[in-house]
Amino acid sequence: MSERINTLDELLNDPMVMLVMERDRVRPTELRMLLERARDKAVDDSRADQPMLPPAHVVARSCLRQWLTR
């Protein structure tokens, strides 16, 4: 596997990816729409003035001392 970043088109046209999608009954057009909606939502969310919840591993790391001292 190469170190370069593939485009979505390259990934969806990869023979192995196509085989897995076929096995899982995933249609490339539906996957593309799902990813585009997620991207659009992420862009919209980044513009909003909403507090961001940190990922679980960050929260867990910051609470580790509290858990150990109980």
CHARMM internal coordinates of N, CA and C (Angstrom, degrees):
IC EDIT
DIST 1 N 1 CA 1.4546
DIST 1 CA 1 C 1.5206
ANGL 1 N 1 CA 1 C 109.01
DIST 1 C 2 N 1.2932
ANGL 1 CA 1 C 2 N 115.91
DIHE 1 N 1 CA 1 C 2 N 139.66
DIST 2 N 2 CA 1.4574
ANGL 1 C 2 N 2 CA 119.80
DIHE 1 CA 1 C 2 N 2 CA -176.85
DIST 2 CA 2 C 1.5289
ANGL 2 N 2 CA 2 C 110.47
DIHE 1 C 2 N 2 CA 2 C -85.60
DIST 2 C 3 N 1.3134
ANGL 2 CA 2 C 3 N 115.31
DIHE 2 N 2 CA 2 C 3 N 165.97
DIST 3 N 3 CA 1.4539
ANGL 2 C 3 N 3 CA 121.67
DIHE 2 CA 2 C 3 N 3 CA -179.43
DIST 3 CA 3 C 1.5269
ANGL 3 N 3 CA 3 C 112.30
DIHE 2 C 3 N 3 CA 3 C -89.02
DIST 3 C 4 N 1.3227
ANGL 3 CA 3 C 4 N 117.03
DIHE 3 N 3 CA 3 C 4 N -6.65
DIST 4 N 4 CA 1.4628
ANGL 3 C 4 N 4 CA 118.50
DIHE 3 CA 3 C 4 N 4 CA -176.50
DIST 4 CA 4 C 1.5226
ANGL 4 N 4 CA 4 C 110.79
DIHE 3 C 4 N 4 CA 4 C -79.16
DIST 4 C 5 N 1.3152
ANGL 4 CA 4 C 5 N 115.93
DIHE 4 N 4 CA 4 C 5 N 157.76
DIST 5 N 5 CA 1.4552
ANGL 4 C 5 N 5 CA 122.05
DIHE 4 CA 4 C 5 N 5 CA 179.41
DIST 5 CA 5 C 1.5258
ANGL 5 N 5 CA 5 C 108.31
DIHE 4 C 5 N 5 CA 5 C -85.45
DIST 5 C 6 N 1.3190
ANGL 5 CA 5 C 6 N 115.85
DIHE 5 N 5 CA 5 C 6 N 126.90
DIST 6 N 6 CA 1.4578
ANGL 5 C 6 N 6 CA 120.90
DIHE 5 CA 5 C 6 N 6 CA 179.44
DIST 6 CA 6 C 1.5211
ANGL 6 N 6 CA 6 C 110.55
DIHE 5 C 6 N 6 CA 6 C -87.14
DIST 6 C 7 N 1.3124
ANGL 6 CA 6 C 7 N 115.28
DIHE 6 N 6 CA 6 C 7 N 151.99
DIST 7 N 7 CA 1.4589
ANGL 6 C 7 N 7 CA 119.60
DIHE 6 CA 6 C 7 N 7 CA 173.41
DIST 7 CA 7 C 1.5232
ANGL 7 N 7 CA 7 C 107.87
DIHE 6 C 7 N 7 CA 7 C -81.01
DIST 7 C 8 N 1.3055
ANGL 7 CA 7 C 8 N 116.47
DIHE 7 N 7 CA 7 C 8 N 164.46
DIST 8 N 8 CA 1.4558
ANGL 7 C 8 N 8 CA 120.90
DIHE 7 CA 7 C 8 N 8 CA 178.16
DIST 8 CA 8 C 1.5238
ANGL 8 N 8 CA 8 C 110.52
DIHE 7 C 8 N 8 CA 8 C -60.83
DIST 8 C 9 N 1.3273
ANGL 8 CA 8 C 9 N 117.16
DIHE 8 N 8 CA 8 C 9 N -40.19
DIST 9 N 9 CA 1.4624
ANGL 8 C 9 N 9 CA 120.45
DIHE 8 CA 8 C 9 N 9 CA 178.34
DIST 9 CA 9 C 1.5228
ANGL 9 N 9 CA 9 C 111.21
DIHE 8 C 9 N 9 CA 9 C -60.72
DIST 9 C 10 N 1.3408
ANGL 9 CA 9 C 10 N 116.60
DIHE 9 N 9 CA 9 C 10 N -42.89
DIST 10 N 10 CA 1.4641
ANGL 9 C 10 N 10 CA 119.80
DIHE 9 CA 9 C 10 N 10 CA 178.70
DIST 10 CA 10 C 1.5220
ANGL 10 N 10 CA 10 C 111.21
DIHE 9 C 10 N 10 CA 10 C -63.22
DIST 10 C 11 N 1.3199
ANGL 10 CA 10 C 11 N 116.09
DIHE 10 N 10 CA 10 C 11 N -41.81
DIST 11 N 11 CA 1.4605
ANGL 10 C 11 N 11 CA 119.49
DIHE 10 CA 10 C 11 N 11 CA -179.32
DIST 11 CA 11 C 1.5246
ANGL 11 N 11 CA 11 C 111.68
DIHE 10 C 11 N 11 CA 11 C -67.08
DIST 11 C 12 N 1.3249
ANGL 11 CA 11 C 12 N 116.53
DIHE 11 N 11 CA 11 C 12 N -43.23
DIST 12 N 12 CA 1.4681
ANGL 11 C 12 N 12 CA 119.62
DIHE 11 CA 11 C 12 N 12 CA -179.10
DIST 12 CA 12 C 1.5247
ANGL 12 N 12 CA 12 C 112.45
DIHE 11 C 12 N 12 CA 12 C -69.33
DIST 12 C 13 N 1.3212
ANGL 12 CA 12 C 13 N 117.76
DIHE 12 N 12 CA 12 C 13 N -22.65
DIST 13 N 13 CA 1.4595
ANGL 12 C 13 N 13 CA 121.29
DIHE 12 CA 12 C 13 N 13 CA 179.03
DIST 13 CA 13 C 1.5254
ANGL 13 N 13 CA 13 C 113.26
DIHE 12 C 13 N 13 CA 13 C -96.02
DIST 13 C 14 N 1.3269
ANGL 13 CA 13 C 14 N 116.84
DIHE 13 N 13 CA 13 C 14 N 0.72
DIST 14 N 14 CA 1.4608
ANGL 13 C 14 N 14 CA 120.73
DIHE 13 CA 13 C 14 N 14 CA 177.69
DIST 14 CA 14 C 1.5383
ANGL 14 N 14 CA 14 C 108.88
DIHE 13 C 14 N 14 CA 14 C -68.61
DIST 14 C 15 N 1.3393
ANGL 14 CA 14 C 15 N 118.11
DIHE 14 N 14 CA 14 C 15 N 131.31
DIST 15 N 15 CA 1.4677
ANGL 14 C 15 N 15 CA 120.57
DIHE 14 CA 14 C 15 N 15 CA -177.07
DIST 15 CA 15 C 1.5302
ANGL 15 N 15 CA 15 C 113.92
DIHE 14 C 15 N 15 CA 15 C -56.62
DIST 15 C 16 N 1.3279
ANGL 15 CA 15 C 16 N 118.11
DIHE 15 N 15 CA 15 C 16 N -39.82
DIST 16 N 16 CA 1.4706
ANGL 15 C 16 N 16 CA 119.93
DIHE 15 CA 15 C 16 N 16 CA 179.74
DIST 16 CA 16 C 1.5216
ANGL 16 N 16 CA 16 C 111.32
DIHE 15 C 16 N 16 CA 16 C -68.09
DIST 16 C 17 N 1.3149
ANGL 16 CA 16 C 17 N 116.29
DIHE 16 N 16 CA 16 C 17 N -42.20
DIST 17 N 17 CA 1.4667
ANGL 16 C 17 N 17 CA 120.44
DIHE 16 CA 16 C 17 N 17 CA 178.62
DIST 17 CA 17 C 1.5231
ANGL 17 N 17 CA 17 C 109.41
DIHE 16 C 17 N 17 CA 17 C -63.35
DIST 17 C 18 N 1.3148
ANGL 17 CA 17 C 18 N 116.57
DIHE 17 N 17 CA 17 C 18 N -41.03
DIST 18 N 18 CA 1.4620
ANGL 17 C 18 N 18 CA 120.55
DIHE 17 CA 17 C 18 N 18 CA 179.11
DIST 18 CA 18 C 1.5302
ANGL 18 N 18 CA 18 C 111.05
DIHE 17 C 18 N 18 CA 18 C -62.32
DIST 18 C 19 N 1.3263
ANGL 18 CA 18 C 19 N 117.28
DIHE 18 N 18 CA 18 C 19 N -40.09
DIST 19 N 19 CA 1.4621
ANGL 18 C 19 N 19 CA 120.40
DIHE 18 CA 18 C 19 N 19 CA 178.81
DIST 19 CA 19 C 1.5303
ANGL 19 N 19 CA 19 C 111.58
DIHE 18 C 19 N 19 CA 19 C -64.74
DIST 19 C 20 N 1.3180
ANGL 19 CA 19 C 20 N 116.62
DIHE 19 N 19 CA 19 C 20 N -43.29
DIST 20 N 20 CA 1.4600
ANGL 19 C 20 N 20 CA 120.35
DIHE 19 CA 19 C 20 N 20 CA 179.44
DIST 20 CA 20 C 1.5253
ANGL 20 N 20 CA 20 C 110.09
DIHE 19 C 20 N 20 CA 20 C -65.59
DIST 20 C 21 N 1.3362
ANGL 20 CA 20 C 21 N 116.97
DIHE 20 N 20 CA 20 C 21 N -43.29
DIST 21 N 21 CA 1.4638
ANGL 20 C 21 N 21 CA 119.63
DIHE 20 CA 20 C 21 N 21 CA 178.70
DIST 21 CA 21 C 1.5212
ANGL 21 N 21 CA 21 C 110.88
DIHE 20 C 21 N 21 CA 21 C -62.59
DIST 21 C 22 N 1.3284
ANGL 21 CA 21 C 22 N 117.25
DIHE 21 N 21 CA 21 C 22 N -39.66
DIST 22 N 22 CA 1.4662
ANGL 21 C 22 N 22 CA 120.54
DIHE 21 CA 21 C 22 N 22 CA 178.57
DIST 22 CA 22 C 1.5268
ANGL 22 N 22 CA 22 C 110.10
DIHE 21 C 22 N 22 CA 22 C -63.99
DIST 22 C 23 N 1.3226
ANGL 22 CA 22 C 23 N 116.15
DIHE 22 N 22 CA 22 C 23 N -44.59
DIST 23 N 23 CA 1.4652
ANGL 22 C 23 N 23 CA 120.17
DIHE 22 CA 22 C 23 N 23 CA 179.60
DIST 23 CA 23 C 1.5266
ANGL 23 N 23 CA 23 C 110.90
DIHE 22 C 23 N 23 CA 23 C -60.55
DIST 23 C 24 N 1.3377
ANGL 23 CA 23 C 24 N 116.55
DIHE 23 N 23 CA 23 C 24 N -39.55
DIST 24 N 24 CA 1.4586
ANGL 23 C 24 N 24 CA 121.73
DIHE 23 CA 23 C 24 N 24 CA -177.56
DIST 24 CA 24 C 1.5269
ANGL 24 N 24 CA 24 C 112.81
DIHE 23 C 24 N 24 CA 24 C -88.90
DIST 24 C 25 N 1.3122
ANGL 24 CA 24 C 25 N 115.74
DIHE 24 N 24 CA 24 C 25 N 3.55
DIST 25 N 25 CA 1.4811
ANGL 24 C 25 N 25 CA 122.31
DIHE 24 CA 24 C 25 N 25 CA -179.30
DIST 25 CA 25 C 1.5280
ANGL 25 N 25 CA 25 C 111.85
DIHE 24 C 25 N 25 CA 25 C 57.05
DIST 25 C 26 N 1.3178
ANGL 25 CA 25 C 26 N 114.94
DIHE 25 N 25 CA 25 C 26 N 44.66
DIST 26 N 26 CA 1.4695
ANGL 25 C 26 N 26 CA 121.52
DIHE 25 CA 25 C 26 N 26 CA 176.75
DIST 26 CA 26 C 1.5159
ANGL 26 N 26 CA 26 C 107.72
DIHE 25 C 26 N 26 CA 26 C -103.19
DIST 26 C 27 N 1.3139
ANGL 26 CA 26 C 27 N 115.49
DIHE 26 N 26 CA 26 C 27 N 126.84
DIST 27 N 27 CA 1.4670
ANGL 26 C 27 N 27 CA 120.10
DIHE 26 CA 26 C 27 N 27 CA 178.57
DIST 27 CA 27 C 1.5231
ANGL 27 N 27 CA 27 C 108.99
DIHE 26 C 27 N 27 CA 27 C -91.26
DIST 27 C 28 N 1.3364
ANGL 27 CA 27 C 28 N 116.90
DIHE 27 N 27 CA 27 C 28 N 134.14
DIST 28 N 28 CA 1.4740
ANGL 27 C 28 N 28 CA 119.70
DIHE 27 CA 27 C 28 N 28 CA -179.33
DIST 28 CA 28 C 1.5280
ANGL 28 N 28 CA 28 C 113.14
DIHE 27 C 28 N 28 CA 28 C -55.59
DIST 28 C 29 N 1.3212
ANGL 28 CA 28 C 29 N 117.76
DIHE 28 N 28 CA 28 C 29 N -38.90
DIST 29 N 29 CA 1.4758
ANGL 28 C 29 N 29 CA 119.57
DIHE 28 CA 28 C 29 N 29 CA -179.09
DIST 29 CA 29 C 1.5250
ANGL 29 N 29 CA 29 C 110.98
DIHE 28 C 29 N 29 CA 29 C -65.75
DIST 29 C 30 N 1.3259
ANGL 29 CA 29 C 30 N 117.39
DIHE 29 N 29 CA 29 C 30 N -38.48
DIST 30 N 30 CA 1.4634
ANGL 29 C 30 N 30 CA 120.04
DIHE 29 CA 29 C 30 N 30 CA 179.28
DIST 30 CA 30 C 1.5287
ANGL 30 N 30 CA 30 C 110.84
DIHE 29 C 30 N 30 CA 30 C -68.95
DIST 30 C 31 N 1.3203
ANGL 30 CA 30 C 31 N 116.29
DIHE 30 N 30 CA 30 C 31 N -40.01
DIST 31 N 31 CA 1.4662
ANGL 30 C 31 N 31 CA 120.27
DIHE 30 CA 30 C 31 N 31 CA 178.01
DIST 31 CA 31 C 1.5240
ANGL 31 N 31 CA 31 C 110.59
DIHE 30 C 31 N 31 CA 31 C -64.05
DIST 31 C 32 N 1.3236
ANGL 31 CA 31 C 32 N 116.03
DIHE 31 N 31 CA 31 C 32 N -43.11
DIST 32 N 32 CA 1.4660
ANGL 31 C 32 N 32 CA 120.26
DIHE 31 CA 31 C 32 N 32 CA 178.72
DIST 32 CA 32 C 1.5337
ANGL 32 N 32 CA 32 C 110.52
DIHE 31 C 32 N 32 CA 32 C -59.83
DIST 32 C 33 N 1.3376
ANGL 32 CA 32 C 33 N 117.05
DIHE 32 N 32 CA 32 C 33 N -44.56
DIST 33 N 33 CA 1.4698
ANGL 32 C 33 N 33 CA 120.80
DIHE 32 CA 32 C 33 N 33 CA 179.68
DIST 33 CA 33 C 1.5303
ANGL 33 N 33 CA 33 C 110.63
DIHE 32 C 33 N 33 CA 33 C -63.35
DIST 33 C 34 N 1.3379
ANGL 33 CA 33 C 34 N 117.09
DIHE 33 N 33 CA 33 C 34 N -41.56
DIST 34 N 34 CA 1.4571
ANGL 33 C 34 N 34 CA 121.13
DIHE 33 CA 33 C 34 N 34 CA 178.71
DIST 34 CA 34 C 1.5293
ANGL 34 N 34 CA 34 C 110.92
DIHE 33 C 34 N 34 CA 34 C -61.08
DIST 34 C 35 N 1.3264
ANGL 34 CA 34 C 35 N 116.13
DIHE 34 N 34 CA 34 C 35 N -46.13
DIST 35 N 35 CA 1.4648
ANGL 34 C 35 N 35 CA 120.35
DIHE 34 CA 34 C 35 N 35 CA -179.84
DIST 35 CA 35 C 1.5230
ANGL 35 N 35 CA 35 C 111.87
DIHE 34 C 35 N 35 CA 35 C -66.28
DIST 35 C 36 N 1.3255
ANGL 35 CA 35 C 36 N 117.21
DIHE 35 N 35 CA 35 C 36 N -37.89
DIST 36 N 36 CA 1.4690
ANGL 35 C 36 N 36 CA 120.13
DIHE 35 CA 35 C 36 N 36 CA 178.31
DIST 36 CA 36 C 1.5231
ANGL 36 N 36 CA 36 C 110.95
DIHE 35 C 36 N 36 CA 36 C -66.45
DIST 36 C 37 N 1.3325
ANGL 36 CA 36 C 37 N 116.93
DIHE 36 N 36 CA 36 C 37 N -40.01
DIST 37 N 37 CA 1.4705
ANGL 36 C 37 N 37 CA 119.69
DIHE 36 CA 36 C 37 N 37 CA 177.31
DIST 37 CA 37 C 1.5257
ANGL 37 N 37 CA 37 C 110.71
DIHE 36 C 37 N 37 CA 37 C -64.50
DIST 37 C 38 N 1.3311
ANGL 37 CA 37 C 38 N 117.28
DIHE 37 N 37 CA 37 C 38 N -41.51
DIST 38 N 38 CA 1.4692
ANGL 37 C 38 N 38 CA 120.75
DIHE 37 CA 37 C 38 N 38 CA 178.62
DIST 38 CA 38 C 1.5203
ANGL 38 N 38 CA 38 C 110.34
DIHE 37 C 38 N 38 CA 38 C -63.33
DIST 38 C 39 N 1.3476
ANGL 38 CA 38 C 39 N 116.48
DIHE 38 N 38 CA 38 C 39 N -42.04
DIST 39 N 39 CA 1.4652
ANGL 38 C 39 N 39 CA 119.86
DIHE 38 CA 38 C 39 N 39 CA 178.85
DIST 39 CA 39 C 1.5240
ANGL 39 N 39 CA 39 C 110.61
DIHE 38 C 39 N 39 CA 39 C -62.93
DIST 39 C 40 N 1.3340
ANGL 39 CA 39 C 40 N 116.50
DIHE 39 N 39 CA 39 C 40 N -45.09
DIST 40 N 40 CA 1.4575
ANGL 39 C 40 N 40 CA 120.26
DIHE 39 CA 39 C 40 N 40 CA -179.38
DIST 40 CA 40 C 1.5296
ANGL 40 N 40 CA 40 C 111.18
DIHE 39 C 40 N 40 CA 40 C -63.59
DIST 40 C 41 N 1.3294
ANGL 40 CA 40 C 41 N 116.90
DIHE 40 N 40 CA 40 C 41 N -39.71
DIST 41 N 41 CA 1.4571
ANGL 40 C 41 N 41 CA 120.53
DIHE 40 CA 40 C 41 N 41 CA 178.46
DIST 41 CA 41 C 1.5245
ANGL 41 N 41 CA 41 C 110.51
DIHE 40 C 41 N 41 CA 41 C -65.67
DIST 41 C 42 N 1.3301
ANGL 41 CA 41 C 42 N 117.06
DIHE 41 N 41 CA 41 C 42 N -40.24
DIST 42 N 42 CA 1.4607
ANGL 41 C 42 N 42 CA 120.45
DIHE 41 CA 41 C 42 N 42 CA 178.90
DIST 42 CA 42 C 1.5238
ANGL 42 N 42 CA 42 C 110.59
DIHE 41 C 42 N 42 CA 42 C -62.69
DIST 42 C 43 N 1.3136
ANGL 42 CA 42 C 43 N 117.05
DIHE 42 N 42 CA 42 C 43 N -40.25
DIST 43 N 43 CA 1.4632
ANGL 42 C 43 N 43 CA 120.93
DIHE 42 CA 42 C 43 N 43 CA 178.38
DIST 43 CA 43 C 1.5223
ANGL 43 N 43 CA 43 C 109.80
DIHE 42 C 43 N 43 CA 43 C -65.28
DIST 43 C 44 N 1.3452
ANGL 43 CA 43 C 44 N 116.89
DIHE 43 N 43 CA 43 C 44 N -44.03
DIST 44 N 44 CA 1.4628
ANGL 43 C 44 N 44 CA 120.41
DIHE 43 CA 43 C 44 N 44 CA 178.57
DIST 44 CA 44 C 1.5190
ANGL 44 N 44 CA 44 C 111.27
DIHE 43 C 44 N 44 CA 44 C -63.26
DIST 44 C 45 N 1.3420
ANGL 44 CA 44 C 45 N 117.18
DIHE 44 N 44 CA 44 C 45 N -43.05
DIST 45 N 45 CA 1.4616
ANGL 44 C 45 N 45 CA 120.85
DIHE 44 CA 44 C 45 N 45 CA -179.28
DIST 45 CA 45 C 1.5189
ANGL 45 N 45 CA 45 C 112.22
DIHE 44 C 45 N 45 CA 45 C -65.54
DIST 45 C 46 N 1.3228
ANGL 45 CA 45 C 46 N 116.84
DIHE 45 N 45 CA 45 C 46 N -33.51
DIST 46 N 46 CA 1.4629
ANGL 45 C 46 N 46 CA 119.00
DIHE 45 CA 45 C 46 N 46 CA -178.97
DIST 46 CA 46 C 1.5234
ANGL 46 N 46 CA 46 C 111.35
DIHE 45 C 46 N 46 CA 46 C -70.65
DIST 46 C 47 N 1.3044
ANGL 46 CA 46 C 47 N 116.42
DIHE 46 N 46 CA 46 C 47 N -22.35
DIST 47 N 47 CA 1.4705
ANGL 46 C 47 N 47 CA 120.01
DIHE 46 CA 46 C 47 N 47 CA 178.95
DIST 47 CA 47 C 1.5214
ANGL 47 N 47 CA 47 C 112.03
DIHE 46 C 47 N 47 CA 47 C -83.87
DIST 47 C 48 N 1.3081
ANGL 47 CA 47 C 48 N 117.06
DIHE 47 N 47 CA 47 C 48 N -23.69
DIST 48 N 48 CA 1.4626
ANGL 47 C 48 N 48 CA 121.03
DIHE 47 CA 47 C 48 N 48 CA -175.96
DIST 48 CA 48 C 1.5235
ANGL 48 N 48 CA 48 C 110.14
DIHE 47 C 48 N 48 CA 48 C -72.75
DIST 48 C 49 N 1.3208
ANGL 48 CA 48 C 49 N 114.38
DIHE 48 N 48 CA 48 C 49 N 152.04
DIST 49 N 49 CA 1.4617
ANGL 48 C 49 N 49 CA 119.97
DIHE 48 CA 48 C 49 N 49 CA 177.13
DIST 49 CA 49 C 1.5183
ANGL 49 N 49 CA 49 C 109.67
DIHE 48 C 49 N 49 CA 49 C -90.11
DIST 49 C 50 N 1.3166
ANGL 49 CA 49 C 50 N 115.72
DIHE 49 N 49 CA 49 C 50 N 59.42
DIST 50 N 50 CA 1.4516
ANGL 49 C 50 N 50 CA 121.13
DIHE 49 CA 49 C 50 N 50 CA 179.85
DIST 50 CA 50 C 1.5228
ANGL 50 N 50 CA 50 C 108.75
DIHE 49 C 50 N 50 CA 50 C -108.02
DIST 50 C 51 N 1.3300
ANGL 50 CA 50 C 51 N 116.35
DIHE 50 N 50 CA 50 C 51 N 141.40
DIST 51 N 51 CA 1.4609
ANGL 50 C 51 N 51 CA 117.10
DIHE 50 CA 50 C 51 N 51 CA 175.33
DIST 51 CA 51 C 1.5238
ANGL 51 N 51 CA 51 C 109.66
DIHE 50 C 51 N 51 CA 51 C -65.70
DIST 51 C 52 N 1.3148
ANGL 51 CA 51 C 52 N 115.46
DIHE 51 N 51 CA 51 C 52 N 140.13
DIST 52 N 52 CA 1.4533
ANGL 51 C 52 N 52 CA 119.48
DIHE 51 CA 51 C 52 N 52 CA -178.47
DIST 52 CA 52 C 1.5206
ANGL 52 N 52 CA 52 C 109.79
DIHE 51 C 52 N 52 CA 52 C -93.32
DIST 52 C 53 N 1.3080
ANGL 52 CA 52 C 53 N 116.83
DIHE 52 N 52 CA 52 C 53 N 132.26
DIST 53 N 53 CA 1.4525
ANGL 52 C 53 N 53 CA 121.98
DIHE 52 CA 52 C 53 N 53 CA 175.91
DIST 53 CA 53 C 1.5175
ANGL 53 N 53 CA 53 C 107.87
DIHE 52 C 53 N 53 CA 53 C -86.42
DIST 53 C 54 N 1.3340
ANGL 53 CA 53 C 54 N 118.37
DIHE 53 N 53 CA 53 C 54 N 124.92
DIST 54 N 54 CA 1.4606
ANGL 53 C 54 N 54 CA 119.42
DIHE 53 CA 53 C 54 N 54 CA -178.61
DIST 54 CA 54 C 1.5351
ANGL 54 N 54 CA 54 C 110.73
DIHE 53 C 54 N 54 CA 54 C -68.78
DIST 54 C 55 N 1.3310
ANGL 54 CA 54 C 55 N 117.51
DIHE 54 N 54 CA 54 C 55 N 157.13
DIST 55 N 55 CA 1.4573
ANGL 54 C 55 N 55 CA 120.94
DIHE 54 CA 54 C 55 N 55 CA 177.77
DIST 55 CA 55 C 1.5261
ANGL 55 N 55 CA 55 C 111.28
DIHE 54 C 55 N 55 CA 55 C -59.16
DIST 55 C 56 N 1.3216
ANGL 55 CA 55 C 56 N 116.49
DIHE 55 N 55 CA 55 C 56 N 156.13
DIST 56 N 56 CA 1.4628
ANGL 55 C 56 N 56 CA 121.85
DIHE 55 CA 55 C 56 N 56 CA -175.33
DIST 56 CA 56 C 1.5250
ANGL 56 N 56 CA 56 C 112.50
DIHE 55 C 56 N 56 CA 56 C -58.42
DIST 56 C 57 N 1.3404
ANGL 56 CA 56 C 57 N 117.40
DIHE 56 N 56 CA 56 C 57 N -38.33
DIST 57 N 57 CA 1.4622
ANGL 56 C 57 N 57 CA 118.28
DIHE 56 CA 56 C 57 N 57 CA -178.04
DIST 57 CA 57 C 1.5361
ANGL 57 N 57 CA 57 C 112.02
DIHE 56 C 57 N 57 CA 57 C -66.70
DIST 57 C 58 N 1.3226
ANGL 57 CA 57 C 58 N 117.38
DIHE 57 N 57 CA 57 C 58 N -28.21
DIST 58 N 58 CA 1.4644
ANGL 57 C 58 N 58 CA 120.87
DIHE 57 CA 57 C 58 N 58 CA 177.80
DIST 58 CA 58 C 1.5280
ANGL 58 N 58 CA 58 C 109.07
DIHE 57 C 58 N 58 CA 58 C -73.11
DIST 58 C 59 N 1.3241
ANGL 58 CA 58 C 59 N 116.08
DIHE 58 N 58 CA 58 C 59 N -42.73
DIST 59 N 59 CA 1.4634
ANGL 58 C 59 N 59 CA 120.29
DIHE 58 CA 58 C 59 N 59 CA 178.35
DIST 59 CA 59 C 1.5225
ANGL 59 N 59 CA 59 C 109.44
DIHE 58 C 59 N 59 CA 59 C -63.41
DIST 59 C 60 N 1.3362
ANGL 59 CA 59 C 60 N 117.02
DIHE 59 N 59 CA 59 C 60 N -45.97
DIST 60 N 60 CA 1.4589
ANGL 59 C 60 N 60 CA 121.09
DIHE 59 CA 59 C 60 N 60 CA -179.14
DIST 60 CA 60 C 1.5233
ANGL 60 N 60 CA 60 C 111.27
DIHE 59 C 60 N 60 CA 60 C -60.28
DIST 60 C 61 N 1.3273
ANGL 60 CA 60 C 61 N 117.50
DIHE 60 N 60 CA 60 C 61 N -42.58
DIST 61 N 61 CA 1.4592
ANGL 60 C 61 N 61 CA 120.89
DIHE 60 CA 60 C 61 N 61 CA -179.56
DIST 61 CA 61 C 1.5283
ANGL 61 N 61 CA 61 C 110.34
DIHE 60 C 61 N 61 CA 61 C -63.72
DIST 61 C 62 N 1.3317
ANGL 61 CA 61 C 62 N 117.16
DIHE 61 N 61 CA 61 C 62 N -39.30
DIST 62 N 62 CA 1.4635
ANGL 61 C 62 N 62 CA 119.79
DIHE 61 CA 61 C 62 N 62 CA -177.91
DIST 62 CA 62 C 1.5243
ANGL 62 N 62 CA 62 C 111.72
DIHE 61 C 62 N 62 CA 62 C -73.97
DIST 62 C 63 N 1.3241
ANGL 62 CA 62 C 63 N 118.32
DIHE 62 N 62 CA 62 C 63 N -22.80
DIST 63 N 63 CA 1.4655
ANGL 62 C 63 N 63 CA 121.96
DIHE 62 CA 62 C 63 N 63 CA -179.28
DIST 63 CA 63 C 1.5245
ANGL 63 N 63 CA 63 C 112.93
DIHE 62 C 63 N 63 CA 63 C -96.75
DIST 63 C 64 N 1.3115
ANGL 63 CA 63 C 64 N 117.95
DIHE 63 N 63 CA 63 C 64 N -3.02
DIST 64 N 64 CA 1.4522
ANGL 63 C 64 N 64 CA 121.82
DIHE 63 CA 63 C 64 N 64 CA -174.91
DIST 64 CA 64 C 1.5243
ANGL 64 N 64 CA 64 C 111.97
DIHE 63 C 64 N 64 CA 64 C -56.75
DIST 64 C 65 N 1.3213
ANGL 64 CA 64 C 65 N 118.15
DIHE 64 N 64 CA 64 C 65 N -43.44
DIST 65 N 65 CA 1.4706
ANGL 64 C 65 N 65 CA 120.86
DIHE 64 CA 64 C 65 N 65 CA -178.88
DIST 65 CA 65 C 1.5288
ANGL 65 N 65 CA 65 C 110.25
DIHE 64 C 65 N 65 CA 65 C -63.49
DIST 65 C 66 N 1.3226
ANGL 65 CA 65 C 66 N 117.15
DIHE 65 N 65 CA 65 C 66 N -39.96
DIST 66 N 66 CA 1.4557
ANGL 65 C 66 N 66 CA 120.19
DIHE 65 CA 65 C 66 N 66 CA 178.75
DIST 66 CA 66 C 1.5280
ANGL 66 N 66 CA 66 C 110.73
DIHE 65 C 66 N 66 CA 66 C -61.90
DIST 66 C 67 N 1.3042
ANGL 66 CA 66 C 67 N 117.15
DIHE 66 N 66 CA 66 C 67 N -40.26
DIST 67 N 67 CA 1.4662
ANGL 66 C 67 N 67 CA 120.96
DIHE 66 CA 66 C 67 N 67 CA -178.96
DIST 67 CA 67 C 1.5145
ANGL 67 N 67 CA 67 C 110.89
DIHE 66 C 67 N 67 CA 67 C -68.81
DIST 67 C 68 N 1.3367
ANGL 67 CA 67 C 68 N 116.87
DIHE 67 N 67 CA 67 C 68 N -36.77
DIST 68 N 68 CA 1.4627
ANGL 67 C 68 N 68 CA 119.67
DIHE 67 CA 67 C 68 N 68 CA -176.83
DIST 68 CA 68 C 1.5240
ANGL 68 N 68 CA 68 C 113.12
DIHE 67 C 68 N 68 CA 68 C -76.27
DIST 68 C 69 N 1.3310
ANGL 68 CA 68 C 69 N 118.00
DIHE 68 N 68 CA 68 C 69 N -23.74
DIST 69 N 69 CA 1.4618
ANGL 68 C 69 N 69 CA 120.67
DIHE 68 CA 68 C 69 N 69 CA -175.95
DIST 69 CA 69 C 1.5239
ANGL 69 N 69 CA 69 C 112.60
DIHE 68 C 69 N 69 CA 69 C -91.98
DIST 69 C 70 N 1.2873
ANGL 69 CA 69 C 70 N 118.60
DIHE 69 N 69 CA 69 C 70 N 1.93
DIST 70 N 70 CA 1.4587
ANGL 69 C 70 N 70 CA 120.49
DIHE 69 CA 69 C 70 N 70 CA -179.92
DIST 70 CA 70 C 1.4890
ANGL 70 N 70 CA 70 C 111.83
DIHE 69 C 70 N 70 CA 70 C -77.74
END
COOR INIT
IC SEED 1 N 1 CA 1 C
IC BUILD
